[in-house]
Amino acid sequence: MDLRQLRYFVALATQQHYGKAAGVLHVTQPALSRQIQLLEEELGVRLFERHARGAAPTEEARMLLERAVFLLRYAEQMKTDLLARQREPRGPVAVGLSPGLAQQLSVLLTKAVLERFPEVRLRIIEGFAPSLQQMLTSGEVDVALLIEPVERTNLQSISLMKEQVCLVARHDDARFSMLGKVRVRDLDGVPLVMTGRIKSGVRLELEVAAARAKIELNQVVEVETAEVARRLVMDGVGVTAHFAAAVQEDLDAGRLRAIPIDGLFLHRVIARASDRPASRATEGVMQVLREAVQAHVREGRWPNATLA
């Protein structure tokens, strides 16, 4: 049995007339009859009853018709998918980033995607890790940068980098001006601007580490984004714990300093839903995102980070 025989069979079962079916297929009636005969011999059943007005499908033919139509459609879809992979990636791709990463990566990622894949329409959606995982599952975003641990029941992830959490303080803050590294216990009683969502990301790691060190964090204010935390730190409200890359411009300008917190790291991964195939465009954007971040880390433009 081959696809040609199935196409001949479907045409005859649909037209119920050898002459009409041969016309649709652009073949001769003897050629059509021969292929139907071979199919009947292979299956060991009679598929059509000839009569004066044409050919009537048997019960076995009606059963075969549904399956044959499915197989022919599936074969055509495979051909279409393979041809699509030979073309340039195109179409929409939604990328989920935390607010801090969106600030760092949006321009870089957009330019890289436009240069490599001009037919891809990029959409950047901001959110925190828990909501980004939900959006991946629901299909609202195609790919996201997440922080371990990641629920892997229906997600596929690629390790990207390990990033050290830093104490971010004003450059003139005398309490930390001489320190090259701080311990979690050094934060005991220090006014803190707590950044991020409860039980997520940097905040979760800091609170767990503080519990282990048996200290109480002095949380003077809670905010969600690194930008708001940066403004409060600049105004002298307190210090914060975050990634150095989020305040790179202030570090370069000498307004802030980022001091690594000993033993406090987060692991970033690129994730997508595993229960549906990634489009060619999604695969391309994932590759561009990975290469862009890796280049930044290698060139020293992403401080306190190492590649996975």
Stockholm file with secondary structure:
# STOCKHOLM 1.0

chainA/1-308         MDLRQLRYFVALATQQHYGKAAGVLHVTQPALSRQIQLLEEELGVRLFERHARGAAPTEEARMLLERAVFLLRYAEQMKTDLLARQREPRGPVAVGLSPGLAQQLSVLLTKAVLERFPEVRLRIIEGFAPSLQQMLTSGEVDVALLIEPVERTNLQSISLMKEQVCLVARHDDARFSMLGKVRVRDLDGVPLVMTGRIKSGVRLELEVAAARAKIELNQVVEVETAEVARRLVMDGVGVTAHFAAAVQEDLDAGRLRAIPIDGLFLHRVIARASDRPASRATEGVMQVLREAVQAHVREGRWPNATLA
#=GR chainA/1-308 SS CCHHHHHHHHHHHHHCSHHHHHHHHTSCHHHHHHHHHHHHHHHTSCCEEEETTEEEECHHHHHHHHHHHHHHHHHHHHHHHHHHHTSCCCEEEEEEECHHHHHHHHHHHHHHHHHHCTTEEEEEEECCHHHHHHHHHHTSCSEEEEESSCCCSSEEEEEEEEEEEEEEEETTCTTTTTCSCBCGGGGTTCEEEEESCTTSHHHHHHHHHHHHHTCCCEEEEEESSHHHHHHHHHTTSCEEEEEGGGGHHHHHTTSEEEEEEEEEEEEEEEEEESSSCCCHHHHHHHHHHHHHHHHHHHTTCSTTEEEC
#=GC SS_cons         CCHHHHHHHHHHHHHCSHHHHHHHHTSCHHHHHHHHHHHHHHHTSCCEEEETTEEEECHHHHHHHHHHHHHHHHHHHHHHHHHHHTSCCCEEEEEEECHHHHHHHHHHHHHHHHHHCTTEEEEEEECCHHHHHHHHHHTSCSEEEEESSCCCSSEEEEEEEEEEEEEEEETTCTTTTTCSCBCGGGGTTCEEEEESCTTSHHHHHHHHHHHHHTCCCEEEEEESSHHHHHHHHHTTSCEEEEEGGGGHHHHHTTSEEEEEEEEEEEEEEEEEESSSCCCHHHHHHHHHHHHHHHHHHHTTCSTTEEEC
//
